[in-house]
Amino acid sequence: VQYHPTNFHYIAVGCSDHNAYVYDLRNINQPVTVLSGHKRAISYAAYSKDSELLTASTDNTLRLWNVADGTTTRVLSGHMNQKHFVG
């Protein structure tokens, strides 16, 4: 779980279903954004800017997301970090 750096009502969660979710804690019934693209579980999520989220997955990729529209802006692959952590 990662809190948004400036809006503390928002959190990002990486899940074993291969997705990351952004929730507004004032209304947790549905995620604000679903970020899909990893092929395996997401082990970590970290905001890099207000509108960017970086996720690490056990598929050996890092993905940089535009949280506003849910698109992947960059995929970094090929790393062999067995701990699968960002930050």
N, C-alpha and C positions, 0 to 999 in steps of 0.2 A: 504494500500500500504506500502510495506517495501522495502527499498533499500538494496542491497547486501552490506555486511560490507566492502568489499575490491574492488569490481568491480562496480563502480557507474553507469555503463551502464545497469545493471540488476536490475529489480524490481520483487517482488512477490506480487500477488494480490489474495485475497480470495474472492470468489463470491457466489452469492445466487443459482447458478446452481450446488452447492455441490463440485465444483472443485477449486483448486488453480492453478494459472498460473504464470510462470516465463517468463518475456519478456526482450529482449534486446532492449533498447530504440533507438538504431541505426536502428532497423528494426522491427517495431511493427506490421507488417502484419500478422505474425504468432507467437504464443508463442514458446519459446525455449523448454519448458517442460510443460506438463499438468499433474497435480497430482490429481488422482481420487481415492475416497475411502470413503469419508464422506457421510452420509445419509441425511444430511440437510445442510443448508447454512453455509459457513465458515465466521466467524465473525472477525477473526484476524489471521495474519501471522507474524512470527518473525524468522529471521535467528538466529540459535544458533552457527553455525560455517560456514565457507565458503561453505561447501557442504551439510549442514543440514538446513532444514526449519521446524519449528514447527507451526502447524495450530490448531486453536480452532474452534469448530463447535457448532451449536445449537443442534446437536445430542448428546451432552454431552460427546464428546470424544476430546482428543488431539491426534494429529498424528505427529510423527517425520518422516520426509522424507529425503531420499538421493536424492538431487536435480540432481545429475549427471545422475542417471539412472531412476529416477521417482518412486522408490519403497518406500513403507512404511517400516521403520525399527522398529517402535514401536507404539503401540496404548495404550493410557491410557484412561480408561473409569470409569464410576461410580461416577464422580464428579457431584455435584449439583450446581455449580456456575451459578447463573442466569444471571450474567453479561457477561459471555463467553469471557473473555479477557485473554491474555497471556502477561506476562511481566509487 
